[in-house]
Amino acid sequence: MKLEDLKFVCGENAFQTADIERNDKTIDYETSIQLSYINILSLVKGLDVISEFYDVQAACAVKGTGIIAVALGKTLADAVTKIMDSNPVDFMNSTVVLSSEVDSETARFFRDTNLIAAPKYTKNALEILQMHNVGYVTIHTPLKEYKQYLSNEIKVTPLGTLTQTPNLSELDKDTFKVVTTNKPTVEQIEDAVFAWKVAKHNNSQCIVIAKDLKTSAISQGLQSASIEFALDYSCDMSKDAILASDMPLTVHDINVASQGRIGTVIVPFASKDIITAADKYAMAVITTGFNNISF
């Protein structure tokens, strides 16, 4: 089903109607099922994340517009296994966006409660997806070019129409700094960059905990409770892991992170008090030099 044949059956709620139209910023894709309003939002959120990792084997699970889990793997099946391990309950009803061709080994993880999107599918993979009634979307536009299709975000409100440019921020080697005495390993730096890219696309103030190029917890919109929630969910997987925040942290946050045995923190900025607290716990702190959010 191509976009010109696509019509929504409902909006965000069953009693709402919705519509979609092609424009000059529409990527080329096909879908095996009718997509709803929420389906589209989930796919866009997943594509936003996966476009950061277009040249590796990557998987991202989304529910609504919330990112459930993200992982990179040696193979695509390995990446999917990692996101299943990160959040097995929500994975079962999620939209999963993948960075490369889906083969039969990868396709076997999905059931009729999933919607998946990928650039290609092998013949055997399609047979498995159809057998299990899995909805799938084929993204014909190269993921490497995806960011070229991003438009200004528009929100019509009773207070006026808000327009915002898309988030195209990238880490800058001139502002990316280790500010603590303790230094992260090469692997921790790779995990920090990975976690930052995931945090970049979350909906609100968030905490991402990651290790071995896999998220173990993502908390959003909880403000001061975000770190506690993420660490509780991550549990033992937080040991020596990365904690990425899209907002500056407090000394209390560093104390809490130390209880979860976090190894490295990546934040926009760090005050002297934060650096002192992190050094006390032999924790590394990386600063990016800018916020992903504004207040």
N, C-alpha and C positions, 0 to 999 in steps of 0.2 A: 504494500500500500504506500504510494508516494504521497508527498505532502499535499499536492493539489486534490487528492482524493480523501484527505483526512478531515473529519468533522468530529468535534467533541460530542460525547453523549451527555456529559454533565460538567458542571464547574467544580469548585472545591468541595461543595456540598451537593447532594443529590437534587436539591430544589433550585440550584443555580445553573444558569446556562453559560456557555463559554464558546469562543470562536478563535480561530487562528488564521493568519494570512501570511503568505510569502512576501519577503522584501529583499533588498539588496544585501542584507546581512544574514540571510537564512542559509545555513549549511545544507549540503545535499545528503539526504538520508531517506531510508525506507523503513517501514514498520510492518510487522506481521499482524498487528492488532490495532483496534481503535485506541488511541491514546487519550487519557483524560487530562484535565487541567493540572492535577497533581503529578501525573506521569511526566508531563513536560517539564515541570519545575524540578522534579527529581533528576531527570536526565540532564538538564542544564547544569545543576549543581555537580553531578558526577563528572560531566565533561569538563567543567571548570577545573576540577582537581586533576583529572587524568591528563589534561593538556600540559600540566607541569611535568609529567613523566612519560611523554609520548614515545621516547626512544628506549624505554626499558619495559620489562614485564610488570605491569601494574594493575591493581584492582581496587575499586572504590565502591563501597556499599552505602546507599543513601536511603533514608526513609523520610518522606515528605521533602523538606529542604534541609534536613539535618544529616550531617555526615556521621555514619555509624562506625566505619572502619576503613582504613587505607593501608595497603601493603605493597611492597615490591618483592619479587621473587626471582629465582633462577629460571623458572618457567612460569607461564600464566597460571597453570594449575597450582603451582606452589604459592603464588600470590593469593589466589582464591582460598586456598587452605588456611593461609594466615588470617585473612579477614573473617573467615568462619570461626577460627579459634578465638579471635579478639572479641566477637560479639555474636555467638551462635544463635541466640534467641531472635534478635532483630534481623539477622541475616535471612532468616526463613521467609520474611515478608518484605524484602527490600528490592530496590532497583540497584543493579550492579553494572557499573561501567568499566570496560576493560580496554587495555591499550593496544592489543594485537589480536591476531587471528585466533578464534576459538576452535580448539580441536576437541575430539571425543573425550579425552581425559578431563578437560575442563568442563565440558557440557554436562557431564554426569553429576556435577554438584548441584544443579539447579532443578527446581520443581515448579509446579503451576502457580505458586505464590510469588515467584520472582519475575521481574522484567529485566532483561539484560540488553546491553548495547555494546557493540564492538565494530571494528573496521571490516572484519571478514569472518566467515564461518566455513569450516570444512564441510563436505557433504555428509560425513558421518556425524558431525556435531549437530547439523540441522535435523537429521533423522532423530537423534536423541532428544533434542529440544521439542520437536513436534510430538514425539511419543509421550512426553511428560507435560504437554500443553503449556510450554514456557513461551511467553511473549518475548520477541526479540526485535531489536532495532539495528539496522546496518548503517553505520556512519561512513558515507562515501568520501566526504571531505577529509583530507589528511589531517590528523590530529596536530601535526606540526604547524598547520595553518589556522587552527581553531581560534586563537586569540585575535586574528585579523578580523574575525566576524563579530567580535564583541562590540556592542553599541552602548551609548549612554543609558543608564538605568533611569526609568521614569516611574514616578509614583504620583498618581492623582489623588489629592486629599481635599477635604473641605477647607483647609487653610491655604490651599494653593497647589500648584503642580511642582513637584520636586524633580530636579534633573541632576544626575551624578555621573561622572565619568567612571568607566570600569576600573577595577583594581588590577593594574598592570605592574604593581611594585615587584622589584627584583632585589635580591641581596647584593650589596655593593661591597667589594673587597676593601674599600677605603673606610667604610663605617662598621664593617663586621669585625669585632674585636673581642679578644679574650681579656677580661679585666681583672681576673683573680690570680692569686699566686699559683693555685692548682690549675693545671692545663688539661684540656680534654684530649683523649686519644684521637687518632685519625678516624676510627670507627664512630666515636661519639660526635665528631664534627659532621660526618656524613648523616648520622641520625638527626642531628640538630637542624641541618638544612632541610631534611625530609619533613621533620615535625613542623618547622616554620611554614613550609609550603602548604601543609594541611591546615594549620591554624589560619593562614591567610584567607581561606575560603569558607570559614565558619560564619554563621549568621550573626553572632554577637560576641561579647566578651567571653573568651574561651580559654581552656587549658587542654593541651594535647600532651599525652605521655606516650613515648615511643622508644623502641629498642630493636635493633636488628632490622631496621627499615620496615617496621610494622607498628601500627598504633595499638596500644593496649587499653587506652581510655581517652575519650573525648567528652568534655563537659562544656556546656554552652548556656549562657544567660543566667548563671547562678551567682554572679558577682563574687562576693567574698567567700561563698561556699564552694566555688568551683574547684579549688585545689583539693579540698577534703573529699569531695565527691569523686574526683578523678583518681586520687590515690586509693580510696576505698575500693573502687571498681578494678583498678589495675592490680591491686593486692601484691603478691610476690613479684609480679612482672615489673614493678617499679624499681627494683634494685639495680643500681648503676644505669638507669634509663635516663632519657632526656625529658625535661619538662619545658614545653614551649608555651609562652603566654603572649597574647597580642596586646597586653597592657603592662605597665611597670608593676613590680611586685613590692610587697612590704616585708619588713624583717620577720613578721609573724608568718608570712607565706614561706620564707626560707626555712624557718624553724619547722613548719609542717612538712615541707619537702624533705628535710633531713630525716624526719621520722619514717618517711617512705623510702629512705636510702637512695634518693635521686642522685645521680652522678653529675649531671650537667644541666644548667638552666639557660635557655635562650630567651631574651627579653629585649624590648626596645631600648631601655636605658636602665642603669643601675646606679643608685646613690652610694656614697661612701659607707653608709650603714649596711646596705645590702652586701657590698663587697666584703666588709668585715665579717658579717654573719656567715657568708658563704665560705670564706677562708677558715673560719672556726670549724666548719664541718668538712673541710677538704673537698668542697664542692666547686666545680668550675662554673663560671658565669660568662656567657657570650652576649654581647649587645649588638643589635642590628642598626641602631641609629635612628629608627623611625617607628611610628605606630602603624598598625593595620587598621586601627579604629580611631575615631575622634569623639570628643565629648561635647 
